[in-house]
Amino acid sequence: MEAVARSRHIRISPRKLKLVCELVVGKHVEHALSILEFTPKKGAKFVSKTLLSAIANARDQQNVDEDKLFVKRATADTGPTWKRSIMRAHMHATPIHKRTSHLTIIVDEKES
């Protein structure tokens, strides 16, 4: 029984978030949380928070044993982009794109 947790409109680029997601896919949830705790990237905080939510969803909705859970899939998709501009020389505006992400984490029970 798989459980899903989603975080939307995270204020970090999906490209940066995907690097952190690749660290935890296929790992046992306790091992994944310890990896994220010592990862010095901004995205580790968001992935850790969403992973804890997925574990709680599995525990509450499917009555799954937490010791058997592993990270089945973690994806970072593109969210809406905030468009801003900054003034440059001779009153020309240069666009700034502030990217956001949608994070999805799926945990599943390991078959033994």
Helices and strands as residue ranges (DSSP letters): E 3-10, H 14-24, H 29-37, H 42-61, G 66-68, E 69-78, E 82-87, G 89-91, E 93-98, E 101-109
